Amino acid sequence: MVGNSYCGDWWKAMSSLATTDLVLHAVREGLMLVLLVSAPALLASLIVGFVVSVIQAATQIQDPTIAFVPKLIAVVLVLLASGPLLGAQAVRFAQALFLAIPMVR
């Protein structure tokens, strides 16, 4: 789904659907895009949180603020690394939606 052809493929699929199917397909694709965009940051936070909690349990340091900074750093790094790809997917989806607006009656 990565690349410039995604918008064109989505547009071709949209042109053959009825209005209700068009809206339902757009909502489903939007929800999948939200999952795709949020997954890298959530997974990074989950993994770093698990590692920090194991270290805290091993050292018996139970301060809740210790886990915050490593998770924040990991999420920022993941968003910086995957931001252009995720942003491009969101832009392609928005373009496809704008192209599909005339078909909704």
One Martini backbone bead per residue (centre of mass of N, CA, C, O) as a GRO file, in nm:
protein
  105
    1MET     BB    1   0.050   0.067   0.000
    2VAL     BB    2   0.303   0.186  -0.101
    3GLY     BB    3   0.267   0.466  -0.287
    4ASN     BB    4   0.116   0.617  -0.568
    5SER     BB    5  -0.102   0.380  -0.635
    6TYR     BB    6  -0.303   0.387  -0.401
    7CYS     BB    7  -0.492   0.616  -0.490
    8GLY     BB    8  -0.574   0.487  -0.762
    9ASP     BB    9  -0.686   0.221  -0.650
   10TRP     BB   10  -0.896   0.347  -0.464
   11TRP     BB   11  -1.048   0.502  -0.687
   12LYS     BB   12  -1.133   0.252  -0.852
   13ALA     BB   13  -1.296   0.123  -0.621
   14MET     BB   14  -1.492   0.369  -0.578
   15SER     BB   15  -1.627   0.387  -0.873
   16SER     BB   16  -1.794   0.090  -0.823
   17LEU     BB   17  -1.962   0.207  -0.590
   18ALA     BB   18  -2.186   0.273  -0.383
   19THR     BB   19  -2.256   0.504  -0.154
   20THR     BB   20  -2.259   0.322   0.097
   21ASP     BB   21  -2.005   0.163   0.023
   22LEU     BB   22  -1.820   0.405   0.007
   23VAL     BB   23  -1.841   0.495   0.303
   24LEU     BB   24  -1.764   0.227   0.437
   25HIS     BB   25  -1.487   0.204   0.301
   26ALA     BB   26  -1.371   0.472   0.405
   27VAL     BB   27  -1.394   0.405   0.706
   28ARG     BB   28  -1.226   0.149   0.705
   29GLU     BB   29  -0.967   0.280   0.589
   30GLY     BB   30  -0.938   0.490   0.816
   31LEU     BB   31  -0.903   0.288   1.049
   32MET     BB   32  -0.656   0.147   0.932
   33LEU     BB   33  -0.480   0.402   0.926
   34VAL     BB   34  -0.480   0.454   1.228
   35LEU     BB   35  -0.343   0.190   1.302
   36LEU     BB   36  -0.088   0.231   1.127
   37VAL     BB   37   0.005   0.507   1.255
   38SER     BB   38   0.000   0.410   1.571
   39ALA     BB   39   0.172   0.147   1.600
   40PRO     BB   40   0.474   0.231   1.631
   41ALA     BB   41   0.443   0.400   1.893
   42LEU     BB   42   0.303   0.184   2.067
   43LEU     BB   43   0.521  -0.035   2.045
   44ALA     BB   44   0.754   0.127   2.160
   45SER     BB   45   0.619   0.183   2.434
   46LEU     BB   46   0.577  -0.111   2.514
   47ILE     BB   47   0.870  -0.211   2.506
   48VAL     BB   48   0.999   0.000   2.693
   49GLY     BB   49   0.811  -0.048   2.935
   50PHE     BB   50   0.890  -0.344   2.977
   51VAL     BB   51   1.193  -0.307   3.021
   52VAL     BB   52   1.171  -0.108   3.259
   53SER     BB   53   1.003  -0.295   3.445
   54VAL     BB   54   1.214  -0.517   3.467
   55ILE     BB   55   1.435  -0.340   3.588
   56GLN     BB   56   1.270  -0.247   3.833
   57ALA     BB   57   1.224  -0.532   3.949
   58ALA     BB   58   1.528  -0.609   3.977
   59THR     BB   59   1.601  -0.330   4.155
   60GLN     BB   60   1.355  -0.214   4.328
   61ILE     BB   61   1.251   0.034   4.155
   62GLN     BB   62   0.935   0.230   4.226
   63ASP     BB   63   0.924   0.466   3.996
   64PRO     BB   64   0.696   0.607   3.774
   65THR     BB   65   0.894   0.825   3.627
   66ILE     BB   66   1.110   0.643   3.485
   67ALA     BB   67   0.932   0.547   3.227
   68PHE     BB   68   0.871   0.812   3.071
   69VAL     BB   69   1.131   0.904   2.921
   70PRO     BB   70   1.194   0.653   2.744
   71LYS     BB   71   0.918   0.655   2.600
   72LEU     BB   72   0.936   0.936   2.479
   73ILE     BB   73   1.194   0.890   2.314
   74ALA     BB   74   1.093   0.650   2.146
   75VAL     BB   75   0.850   0.789   2.013
   76VAL     BB   76   1.004   1.020   1.878
   77LEU     BB   77   1.193   0.842   1.706
   78VAL     BB   78   0.971   0.691   1.553
   79LEU     BB   79   0.832   0.944   1.433
   80LEU     BB   80   1.082   1.045   1.281
   81ALA     BB   81   1.124   0.785   1.108
   82SER     BB   82   0.796   0.740   1.017
   83GLY     BB   83   0.658   1.010   0.932
   84PRO     BB   84   0.673   1.029   0.618
   85LEU     BB   85   0.517   0.769   0.557
   86LEU     BB   86   0.259   0.829   0.724
   87GLY     BB   87   0.196   1.103   0.594
   88ALA     BB   88   0.165   0.998   0.303
   89GLN     BB   89  -0.076   0.816   0.360
   90ALA     BB   90  -0.266   1.038   0.462
   91VAL     BB   91  -0.260   1.207   0.202
   92ARG     BB   92  -0.367   0.988   0.007
   93PHE     BB   93  -0.635   0.950   0.152
   94ALA     BB   94  -0.734   1.242   0.125
   95GLN     BB   95  -0.729   1.249  -0.183
   96ALA     BB   96  -0.931   1.019  -0.225
   97LEU     BB   97  -1.164   1.156  -0.079
   98PHE     BB   98  -1.180   1.409  -0.261
   99LEU     BB   99  -1.237   1.239  -0.521
  100ALA     BB  100  -1.512   1.102  -0.388
  101ILE     BB  101  -1.721   1.330  -0.336
  102PRO     BB  102  -1.888   1.338  -0.611
  103MET     BB  103  -2.018   1.039  -0.555
  104VAL     BB  104  -2.180   1.164  -0.335
  105ARG     BB  105  -2.555   1.184  -0.279
   0.00000   0.00000   0.00000
